[in-house]
Amino acid sequence: MRTPTLAVAALALLTAGPARADSYAIDPRHTFPSFEISHLGFSTQRGRFNKSAGSVKYDRAAQTLSAEIQIDAASVDTGLEKLEEHLRGPDFFNAESFPEIIYRANSARFDGERPVVLVGEFTLLGVTRPLNLTLNNFRCGIHPKLQREVCGADASAVIKRSDFGMTYGLPAIGDSVRLLIQVEAVKD
């Protein structure tokens, strides 16, 4: 004889819908993708992008995480106007022909309950390559000022710009570029 609780549990499993991920919209006021690159071997040149958009989907219970960020290539900011003009041009970001730099992650790796790596693809100059972002920090909670749930992360990776066809100035200007993405996203 089967116990009623076993039948009820089986029925609950059959009728339960799939877990739903919460959606978060990237807050462009607190999201600044940036980069670091060797400048002639003497120093590290740093820059950031001032305009970005995107979304994050996160399901704690199912341990799923996905994200997409669109970066406005023309919004590159180094604090040096002439350099920014050159970076927007065809030698580097070619912002007129390729206005967006895109990162899409469809999955993540977790260490216990904490996501530690986003698994995705990076598109630069129309070239798409696999790219995993290390999540150096990831936290969700109620934002003290907004009084809404926010997820934030500090993510990083290293790419070779030549893999995307950006070869101007090699080898004097470094091929390895460290990407840093600080992001805050507000729950929809």
Backbone as CSV, one residue per row, in Angstrom:
resi,resn,N_x,N_y,N_z,CA_x,CA_y,CA_z,C_x,C_y,C_z
1,MET,0.839,-1.176,0.000,0.000,0.000,0.000,0.890,1.247,0.000
2,ARG,0.615,2.155,-0.901,1.386,3.400,-0.997,0.847,4.414,-0.010
3,THR,1.759,5.194,0.482,1.328,6.224,1.416,0.814,7.416,0.641
4,PRO,-0.195,8.118,1.166,-0.739,9.273,0.469,0.302,10.372,0.263
5,THR,1.255,10.507,1.169,2.240,11.587,1.015,3.123,11.355,-0.203
6,LEU,3.437,10.101,-0.522,4.244,9.815,-1.703,3.478,10.188,-2.961
7,ALA,2.197,9.876,-3.016,1.375,10.219,-4.177,1.247,11.736,-4.323
8,VAL,1.059,12.430,-3.210,0.946,13.890,-3.245,2.262,14.503,-3.724
9,ALA,3.389,13.992,-3.250,4.702,14.513,-3.663,4.917,14.283,-5.153
10,ALA,4.558,13.097,-5.643,4.718,12.806,-7.068,3.838,13.726,-7.901
11,LEU,2.605,13.962,-7.483,1.700,14.855,-8.194,2.248,16.284,-8.198
12,ALA,2.803,16.707,-7.093,3.372,18.055,-7.011,4.531,18.214,-7.982
13,LEU,5.369,17.192,-8.099,6.494,17.261,-9.029,6.022,17.313,-10.476
14,LEU,4.973,16.562,-10.786,4.464,16.537,-12.151,3.786,17.839,-12.554
15,THR,3.150,18.507,-11.609,2.400,19.711,-11.953,3.192,20.985,-11.743
16,ALA,4.327,20.885,-11.076,5.127,22.093,-10.848,5.718,22.577,-12.160
17,GLY,5.663,23.858,-12.385,6.258,24.441,-13.582,7.753,24.600,-13.400
18,PRO,8.443,24.913,-14.479,9.877,25.112,-14.364,10.175,26.357,-13.523
19,ALA,11.314,26.325,-12.869,11.726,27.484,-12.084,11.896,28.673,-13.015
20,ARG,11.588,29.858,-12.520,11.697,31.056,-13.344,12.827,31.917,-12.824
21,ALA,13.624,32.352,-13.752,14.722,33.235,-13.387,14.193,34.649,-13.198
22,ASP,14.748,35.353,-12.233,14.432,36.764,-12.050,15.207,37.555,-13.093
23,SER,14.595,38.616,-13.604,15.232,39.473,-14.606,15.675,40.774,-13.963
24,TYR,16.836,41.238,-14.384,17.435,42.471,-13.875,17.891,43.302,-15.061
25,ALA,17.612,44.592,-15.023,18.064,45.511,-16.075,19.354,46.184,-15.613
26,ILE,20.344,46.183,-16.477,21.621,46.803,-16.137,21.427,48.296,-15.926
27,ASP,21.968,48.787,-14.820,21.906,50.206,-14.478,23.103,50.905,-15.133
28,PRO,22.867,51.689,-16.183,23.991,52.308,-16.898,24.755,53.339,-16.063
29,ARG,24.172,53.800,-14.964,24.870,54.758,-14.098,25.899,54.079,-13.203
30,HIS,25.807,52.756,-13.101,26.721,52.019,-12.232,27.381,50.853,-12.956
31,THR,27.421,50.918,-14.268,28.029,49.870,-15.073,29.034,50.520,-16.013
32,PHE,30.299,50.181,-15.839,31.354,50.778,-16.650,32.353,49.723,-17.093
33,PRO,32.133,49.118,-18.254,33.152,48.212,-18.786,34.437,49.004,-19.027
34,SER,35.570,48.407,-18.669,36.840,49.100,-18.843,37.901,48.122,-19.338
35,PHE,39.060,48.686,-19.684,40.148,47.860,-20.210,41.484,48.401,-19.746
36,GLU,42.485,47.507,-19.778,43.865,47.848,-19.480,44.740,47.199,-20.535
37,ILE,45.716,47.961,-21.058,46.594,47.453,-22.104,47.975,48.077,-21.946
38,SER,48.997,47.311,-22.268,50.360,47.813,-22.181,50.594,48.877,-23.246
39,HIS,51.181,49.992,-22.840,51.505,51.077,-23.769,53.017,51.151,-23.935
40,LEU,53.501,50.570,-25.017,54.918,50.585,-25.380,55.811,49.940,-24.322
41,GLY,55.220,49.140,-23.448,55.972,48.475,-22.399,56.346,49.377,-21.236
42,PHE,55.975,50.663,-21.314,56.330,51.608,-20.271,55.253,51.737,-19.197
43,SER,54.005,51.667,-19.611,52.924,51.902,-18.657,51.700,51.112,-19.090
44,THR,50.685,51.178,-18.265,49.401,50.540,-18.578,48.405,51.633,-18.907
45,GLN,47.896,51.590,-20.127,46.864,52.537,-20.545,45.511,51.982,-20.108
46,ARG,44.691,52.828,-19.519,43.372,52.401,-19.068,42.299,53.235,-19.753
47,GLY,41.169,52.619,-19.974,40.031,53.330,-20.529,38.755,52.645,-20.105
48,ARG,37.659,53.317,-20.343,36.359,52.731,-20.023,35.355,53.167,-21.074
49,PHE,34.200,52.539,-21.023,33.095,52.889,-21.913,31.984,53.473,-21.055
50,ASN,31.514,54.644,-21.432,30.543,55.368,-20.610,29.091,54.998,-20.880
51,LYS,28.822,54.254,-21.956,27.437,53.885,-22.265,27.344,52.380,-22.475
52,SER,26.441,51.781,-21.714,26.179,50.354,-21.853,24.743,50.067,-21.455
53,ALA,24.262,48.924,-21.888,22.901,48.476,-21.575,22.933,46.957,-21.509
54,GLY,21.859,46.372,-21.022,21.797,44.919,-21.009,20.906,44.386,-19.918
55,SER,21.030,43.087,-19.700,20.177,42.431,-18.719,20.882,41.221,-18.122
56,VAL,20.371,40.811,-16.976,20.848,39.632,-16.266,19.622,38.808,-15.912
57,LYS,19.725,37.488,-16.027,18.679,36.576,-15.572,19.335,35.624,-14.581
58,TYR,18.718,35.541,-13.399,19.327,34.766,-12.316,18.255,33.981,-11.574
59,ASP,18.487,32.682,-11.440,17.608,31.804,-10.673,18.465,31.138,-9.607
60,ARG,18.333,31.621,-8.377,19.140,31.086,-7.273,18.880,29.604,-7.060
61,ALA,17.596,29.230,-7.040,17.229,27.852,-6.731,17.767,26.870,-7.768
62,ALA,17.650,27.221,-9.030,18.108,26.336,-10.107,19.593,26.521,-10.415
63,GLN,20.221,27.508,-9.792,21.614,27.867,-10.043,21.869,28.078,-11.537
64,THR,21.083,29.010,-12.087,21.306,29.421,-13.471,21.525,30.929,-13.493
65,LEU,22.385,31.344,-14.394,22.708,32.754,-14.544,23.054,32.996,-16.002
66,SER,22.453,34.019,-16.582,22.804,34.435,-17.933,22.847,35.958,-17.937
67,ALA,23.548,36.506,-18.923,23.691,37.957,-18.981,23.986,38.387,-20.404
68,GLU,23.613,39.619,-20.700,23.982,40.241,-21.968,24.282,41.704,-21.687
69,ILE,25.389,42.170,-22.242,25.739,43.575,-22.118,26.138,44.097,-23.489
70,GLN,25.538,45.228,-23.848,25.870,45.911,-25.094,26.626,47.174,-24.713
71,ILE,27.793,47.331,-25.307,28.673,48.457,-24.996,28.749,49.360,-26.213
72,ASP,28.519,50.638,-26.022,28.611,51.629,-27.099,30.092,51.920,-27.346
73,ALA,30.625,51.434,-28.478,32.051,51.576,-28.780,32.479,53.038,-28.846
74,ALA,31.603,53.912,-29.305,31.946,55.333,-29.434,32.038,56.036,-28.083
75,SER,31.596,55.383,-27.019,31.629,56.020,-25.697,32.950,55.793,-24.966
76,VAL,33.967,55.302,-25.692,35.273,55.055,-25.080,35.802,56.345,-24.457
77,ASP,36.369,56.216,-23.253,36.817,57.370,-22.486,38.151,57.033,-21.830
78,THR,39.190,57.800,-22.198,40.505,57.612,-21.598,40.956,58.861,-20.847
79,GLY,40.183,59.934,-20.991,40.593,61.214,-20.437,41.488,61.994,-21.380
80,LEU,41.741,61.434,-22.555,42.599,62.067,-23.561,41.834,62.150,-24.881
81,GLU,41.345,63.319,-25.223,40.459,63.493,-26.369,41.055,62.977,-27.685
82,LYS,42.309,63.305,-27.973,42.928,62.858,-29.227,43.036,61.338,-29.284
83,LEU,43.393,60.722,-28.161,43.466,59.261,-28.113,42.087,58.649,-28.342
84,GLU,41.066,59.219,-27.733,39.706,58.699,-27.898,39.272,58.765,-29.360
85,GLU,39.600,59.862,-30.053,39.279,59.975,-31.481,39.949,58.852,-32.259
86,HIS,41.229,58.576,-31.950,41.948,57.494,-32.625,41.320,56.138,-32.288
87,LEU,40.974,55.913,-31.027,40.368,54.646,-30.627,39.013,54.411,-31.293
88,ARG,38.250,55.458,-31.547,36.941,55.320,-32.225,37.099,54.983,-33.707
89,GLY,38.256,55.285,-34.270,38.493,55.131,-35.703,38.806,53.702,-36.120
90,PRO,39.101,53.527,-37.423,39.293,52.195,-38.001,40.515,51.429,-37.473
91,ASP,41.497,52.103,-36.886,42.662,51.389,-36.348,42.314,50.565,-35.117
92,PHE,41.279,50.967,-34.396,40.945,50.278,-33.156,39.485,49.812,-33.160
93,PHE,38.566,50.561,-32.541,37.188,50.085,-32.367,36.304,50.270,-33.586
94,ASN,36.705,51.103,-34.533,35.940,51.314,-35.756,34.449,51.479,-35.423
95,ALA,34.179,52.422,-34.540,32.838,52.598,-33.975,31.782,52.938,-35.021
96,GLU,32.179,53.540,-36.118,31.197,53.853,-37.158,30.668,52.582,-37.816
97,SER,31.545,51.640,-38.110,31.119,50.383,-38.745,30.637,49.338,-37.743
98,PHE,31.180,49.379,-36.526,30.832,48.397,-35.490,30.478,49.138,-34.203
99,PRO,29.274,49.704,-34.143,28.909,50.566,-33.014,28.775,49.849,-31.672
100,GLU,28.599,48.519,-31.680,28.410,47.807,-30.415,29.465,46.736,-30.196
101,ILE,29.890,46.643,-28.968,30.690,45.531,-28.467,29.726,44.755,-27.580
102,ILE,29.643,43.439,-27.767,28.608,42.670,-27.067,29.217,41.479,-26.341
103,TYR,28.754,41.273,-25.106,29.067,40.054,-24.371,27.754,39.357,-24.035
104,ARG,27.673,38.061,-24.389,26.489,37.248,-24.073,26.936,35.986,-23.349
105,ALA,26.367,35.755,-22.183,26.627,34.537,-21.418,25.310,33.796,-21.254
106,ASN,25.307,32.527,-21.640,24.092,31.731,-21.511,24.124,30.792,-20.317
107,SER,25.278,30.723,-19.659,25.361,29.854,-18.490,26.462,30.351,-17.566
108,ALA,26.556,29.689,-16.417,27.562,30.055,-15.425,28.021,28.810,-14.690
109,ARG,29.201,28.908,-14.122,29.705,27.868,-13.229,29.570,28.386,-11.801
110,PHE,29.206,27.498,-10.909,28.979,27.856,-9.513,29.972,27.141,-8.611
111,ASP,30.323,27.788,-7.517,31.074,27.181,-6.434,30.125,27.202,-5.243
112,GLY,29.500,26.075,-4.988,28.430,26.047,-3.995,27.258,26.841,-4.535
113,GLU,26.820,27.842,-3.794,25.694,28.674,-4.234,26.141,29.922,-4.986
114,ARG,27.436,30.163,-5.052,27.963,31.405,-5.623,28.415,31.220,-7.062
115,PRO,27.891,32.037,-7.992,28.399,31.969,-9.372,29.821,32.528,-9.416
116,VAL,30.718,31.826,-10.116,32.119,32.247,-10.163,32.629,32.502,-11.576
117,VAL,31.943,31.977,-12.586,32.360,32.172,-13.981,31.124,32.283,-14.864
118,LEU,31.104,33.307,-15.720,30.095,33.391,-16.772,30.682,32.766,-18.025
119,VAL,29.925,31.898,-18.672,30.370,31.209,-19.881,29.642,31.826,-21.060
120,GLY,30.392,32.449,-21.971,29.713,33.146,-23.049,30.570,33.428,-24.252
121,GLU,30.134,34.456,-24.992,30.799,34.871,-26.224,30.937,36.382,-26.237
122,PHE,32.045,36.838,-26.804,32.371,38.250,-26.889,32.471,38.624,-28.359
123,THR,31.779,39.709,-28.736,31.808,40.181,-30.125,32.449,41.560,-30.164
124,LEU,33.515,41.659,-30.957,34.260,42.900,-31.146,34.625,42.991,-32.616
125,LEU,34.378,44.117,-33.241,34.672,44.335,-34.665,34.010,43.284,-35.557
126,GLY,32.816,42.824,-35.150,32.066,41.850,-35.935,32.558,40.424,-35.801
127,VAL,33.567,40.190,-34.967,34.115,38.856,-34.748,33.639,38.364,-33.383
128,THR,33.089,37.147,-33.349,32.592,36.561,-32.105,33.469,35.379,-31.712
129,ARG,33.903,35.387,-30.458,34.749,34.318,-29.930,34.242,33.937,-28.530
130,PRO,34.481,32.675,-28.130,34.129,32.271,-26.760,34.922,33.096,-25.753
131,LEU,34.265,33.464,-24.658,34.953,34.197,-23.597,34.259,33.929,-22.272
132,ASN,35.023,33.445,-21.316,34.511,33.257,-19.965,34.960,34.434,-19.116
133,LEU,34.034,34.988,-18.364,34.337,36.078,-17.442,34.394,35.520,-16.028
134,THR,35.485,35.779,-15.341,35.603,35.402,-13.935,34.810,36.404,-13.105
135,LEU,33.938,35.901,-12.250,33.165,36.760,-11.355,33.953,36.894,-10.058
136,ASN,34.727,37.970,-9.963,35.547,38.215,-8.784,34.676,38.540,-7.575
137,ASN,33.490,39.043,-7.840,32.515,39.342,-6.802,31.136,39.237,-7.448
138,PHE,30.178,38.687,-6.731,28.792,38.644,-7.204,27.915,38.670,-5.966
139,ARG,26.977,39.620,-5.949,26.113,39.759,-4.774,24.767,40.316,-5.186
140,CYS,23.718,39.768,-4.607,22.364,40.289,-4.791,21.805,40.645,-3.417
141,GLY,20.992,41.696,-3.400,20.363,42.091,-2.151,19.558,43.358,-2.347
142,ILE,18.942,43.811,-1.280,18.153,45.039,-1.334,19.097,46.238,-1.295
143,HIS,18.998,47.065,-2.304,19.821,48.270,-2.393,19.307,49.259,-1.349
144,PRO,20.189,49.805,-0.498,19.720,50.666,0.595,19.051,51.957,0.130
145,LYS,19.422,52.463,-1.022,18.821,53.713,-1.499,17.584,53.454,-2.364
146,LEU,17.682,52.460,-3.268,16.564,52.176,-4.178,15.436,51.392,-3.514
147,GLN,15.773,50.665,-2.445,14.825,49.765,-1.779,14.245,48.743,-2.767
148,ARG,15.093,48.302,-3.669,14.752,47.261,-4.644,15.905,46.275,-4.691
149,GLU,15.615,45.068,-5.177,16.673,44.077,-5.287,17.609,44.444,-6.435
150,VAL,18.904,44.349,-6.148,19.955,44.654,-7.111,20.976,43.520,-7.064
151,CYS,21.486,43.137,-8.225,22.619,42.224,-8.291,23.799,43.003,-8.844
152,GLY,24.950,42.800,-8.248,26.151,43.478,-8.698,27.280,42.487,-8.860
153,ALA,28.207,42.820,-9.752,29.343,41.932,-9.994,30.542,42.737,-10.457
154,ASP,31.694,42.176,-10.186,32.946,42.623,-10.775,33.469,41.429,-11.553
155,ALA,33.535,41.571,-12.873,33.940,40.477,-13.742,35.209,40.863,-14.487
156,SER,35.998,39.852,-14.848,37.232,40.141,-15.580,37.602,38.985,-16.493
157,ALA,38.400,39.317,-17.502,38.937,38.333,-18.444,40.084,38.999,-19.185
158,VAL,40.851,38.197,-19.881,41.912,38.703,-20.744,41.648,38.194,-22.147
159,ILE,41.718,39.110,-23.126,41.568,38.733,-24.532,42.825,39.136,-25.287
160,LYS,42.987,38.558,-26.458,44.000,39.030,-27.402,43.250,39.831,-28.448
161,ARG,43.575,41.094,-28.562,42.850,41.948,-29.508,43.075,41.499,-30.934
162,SER,44.226,40.901,-31.228,44.484,40.414,-32.581,43.517,39.305,-32.984
163,ASP,42.968,38.550,-32.009,41.975,37.510,-32.313,40.713,38.103,-32.926
164,PHE,40.513,39.406,-32.740,39.328,40.085,-33.256,39.672,41.000,-34.434
165,GLY,40.913,40.913,-34.916,41.320,41.711,-36.064,41.853,43.091,-35.712
166,MET,42.041,43.375,-34.432,42.567,44.669,-34.019,44.087,44.523,-33.875
167,THR,44.808,44.849,-34.923,46.252,44.602,-34.942,47.098,45.875,-34.978
168,TYR,46.481,47.040,-35.042,47.232,48.289,-35.124,48.220,48.409,-33.958
169,GLY,49.456,48.757,-34.271,50.454,49.042,-33.258,51.141,47.844,-32.635
170,LEU,50.788,46.634,-33.078,51.448,45.446,-32.530,52.899,45.414,-33.006
171,PRO,53.851,45.022,-32.232,53.748,44.578,-30.847,53.962,45.702,-29.829
172,ALA,54.235,46.904,-30.284,54.521,47.997,-29.348,53.358,48.235,-28.389
173,ILE,52.164,48.263,-28.940,50.962,48.347,-28.094,50.530,46.915,-27.846
174,GLY,50.320,46.552,-26.601,50.079,45.167,-26.226,48.950,44.477,-26.970
175,ASP,49.090,43.173,-27.106,48.042,42.353,-27.704,47.063,41.885,-26.625
176,SER,47.571,41.608,-25.443,46.706,41.171,-24.339,46.009,42.379,-23.726
177,VAL,44.703,42.253,-23.614,43.891,43.319,-23.041,43.109,42.737,-21.875
178,ARG,43.237,43.368,-20.737,42.456,42.943,-19.568,41.131,43.685,-19.587
179,LEU,40.036,42.930,-19.624,38.685,43.495,-19.568,38.199,43.440,-18.129
180,LEU,37.586,44.517,-17.708,37.010,44.608,-16.370,35.597,45.152,-16.538
181,ILE,34.641,44.461,-15.991,33.257,44.940,-16.100,32.664,44.992,-14.699
182,GLN,32.408,46.205,-14.247,31.670,46.392,-13.003,30.226,46.632,-13.423
183,VAL,29.317,45.923,-12.798,27.923,46.007,-13.212,27.007,45.988,-12.001
184,GLU,25.962,46.784,-12.077,24.844,46.683,-11.145,23.591,46.584,-11.996
185,ALA,22.695,45.698,-11.599,21.474,45.462,-12.345,20.294,45.431,-11.375
186,VAL,19.227,46.127,-11.733,18.061,46.287,-10.859,16.962,45.325,-11.306
187,LYS,16.375,44.628,-10.339,15.333,43.656,-10.643,14.139,44.346,-11.294
188,ASP,13.666,43.744,-12.390,12.503,44.278,-13.124,11.242,44.157,-12.296
